[in-house]
Amino acid sequence: MPEVRIDESVTPAAHRAGLTAALEARRVDNRFHYAGGAAAARWRALAAEHSPSRDDADGLVAYEAAARTALGVLPDGPVHVIGVGCGDGVKERRLLGALAGTGRRDIAATPVDVSVPLVTAAAEAMQAVPVVDATHAVAVDITLVRDLSPLLAPRLPGTRVVTLFGVLSTVGDGALAPAMSLLRRGDILLASANLLPPSPDARDAVMAQYDNRPTREWLGTVLTEIGVGGADDIRFRWERSPTGDMVVGEVTPSAPVVASVGGVTVGLAAGMPIRVLESHRHSAEGLSRMLAAAGLDVRATCVSPSGEEGVAVGVSRG
Ligand SMILES: C[S@@+](CC[C@H](N)C(=O)[O-])C[C@H]1O[C@@H](n2cnc3c(N)ncnc32)[C@H](O)[C@@H]1O
């Protein structure tokens, strides 16, 4: 079993306080949809079956092209892969397999995620790659802990390759700073984002990826647990955001409800929406610009055949 370091930001007390405060602001932020065992299991099943980013003929094409670019700029010597918001680590496992396939033997890996069940699964996935040392995992909330470097100390020798896959789209652009906090000059970041292709039917196709039974049931897990509705109560729509368009999911109670979070109750008035999902869509150029503005020399932004997934590779200048 991996040793999971549990930061204070993800203790049950922090989770309770965070979810209570979020509900008072009429939100169930992304981080709360992965924390519990049932929600994490539903998300894993959903991602494995339906995520375009895991489609061999589509999303994975972009991830593999980005991995080739990263391997091309990676110096010889030890390498430490750190997966920030890694989920169950399926994408990092492929990256580690590609690294091991080049004959490298000095490879360490550390999964980092808000979800204890997911970060544990990720460490197990990474350990399954022969030659990879992935004995530690870190559970931390990156919206609360912006400098992750103390959690990854002491720094291992060699080059860090930090991944930030699927997190800019779900947590938002604020997720970039914690990932950047792990980089020194010459280290590499691979960051992905959901894109909105320019075709006329793209918005309907993207919406169908959210407004479906498995996604509703995943998002409904925590809502049912705390008593603010269920899968069928969620309404999805498009909304403009400062960085582009996003899909929003909301529940609007028709009568007052009292949510219960680990014994703490929050009263929610009728008729006012509770936001339970924000999923941002970037452009490939916007993703590149964001990484460049953060201090990275962007070597490539790889786009999937459908145009829905972008993976950028940057080398740290600072
Ligand atoms: C869309 S999933 C992507 C997972 C994985 N990287 C992938 O591409 O399959 C978003 C991930 O971000 C994690 N996450 C959400 N909010 C977080 C937070 N505040 N701190 C750390 N991780 C967070 C979730 O637990 C989840 O694993």
The ligand as a Gaussian input file, in Angstrom:
#p B3LYP/6-31G(d) Opt

LIG

0 1
 C      -11.571000      15.957000     -14.284000
 S      -10.700000      15.118000     -13.009000
 C       -9.175000      14.769000     -13.866000
 C       -8.461000      13.582000     -13.277000
 C       -7.249000      13.082000     -14.064000
 N       -6.172000      14.052000     -14.031000
 C       -7.622000      12.737000     -15.460000
 O       -7.280000      13.522000     -16.371000
 O       -8.235000      11.688000     -15.682000
 C      -10.239000      16.416000     -11.892000
 C       -9.351000      15.939000     -10.764000
 O       -8.995000      17.067000      -9.968000
 C       -9.113000      16.727000      -8.612000
 N       -9.413000      17.953000      -7.866000
 C      -10.551000      18.689000      -7.909000
 N      -10.450000      19.735000      -7.084000
 C       -9.232000      19.651000      -6.479000
 C       -8.578000      20.424000      -5.502000
 N       -9.163000      21.504000      -5.007000
 N       -7.334000      20.047000      -5.101000
 C       -6.744000      18.942000      -5.634000
 N       -7.325000      18.152000      -6.570000
 C       -8.554000      18.508000      -6.988000
 C      -10.242000      15.726000      -8.544000
 O      -10.209000      14.946000      -7.380000
 C      -10.016000      14.949000      -9.825000
 O       -9.161000      13.856000      -9.610000

